[in-house]
Amino acid sequence: MIMEPMEFFLFATSYQQAKNKIRDLAAYWQSDFGNNNYSWLELLQWQEFFSIKAKQYGLVNEFRENGII
């Protein structure tokens, strides 16, 4: 099961660590996607979360290339 997005960032102490953690979370979420049955609302919430974090950490191009957003 994927941890809640905010729980994921409780342990990040620097910008670079947080950026690496969001990148890792996105990769894990994408690889585990087939094992979950997300509702449309849950998909929208994850997409919004990753869009906001991608803008915050400069990962927009990377996430678009990898199909995260």
N, C-alpha and C positions, 0 to 999 in steps of 0.2 A: 504494500500500500504506500502511496506517495504521501509524505508528510505535508502538512498544511504549509502554504507558501511563507507565512510569517514565521513559523517555527524554524524554517530553513535558515533564516537570517539572524537568529538570535546569537549564533556563535561566530559571526563574522566581525572581525575587529578592525579591518581596514577596507578601503575602497577596493583594492586589488583582490583581497580575499572574498569580498562580497561579489565582485564581478566573476571570479572563478566559481563561486558557489552557484550563482544564477546560471552560468553556463553549464555546470554539472547537472543542475536540476532540470534544465531544458533538455539536455541529452537523455537523462534518465526518463523523464516524462515521455519523450518521443519514443524511446525504445520499449517502454512499458505500456504504450498506448493500446496495443492489441489485447492486453490482458484486462482491460477495463471496459465497462459499458457506460460511457458518459452520456448524460442528458445534454440537450442543446444548451441549457442554461450553464451547466458545468463547463462545456466547451467554450462558451462565450466568456465565462469568468477566467479560465486559464489563458485564453487568447488576450484578454485585456491585461491580466497580470504580466504576461510575458512582453506585451507591447510596451507597457509602462517601464518595466525593468530594462528592456532593450534600449529605450531612449535614455534612461538614467545612466546606464553603464556603457553606452556606445557600441551596442551589439546589434543594432537594427539590421545592417547588411548581412551579418553572419546568421542571424535568426531567419531572415527572409530566404537566404540561400539554402538553409537546412529545413525549411518548411515549418518552422516553429510559429511564425506569425505571417 
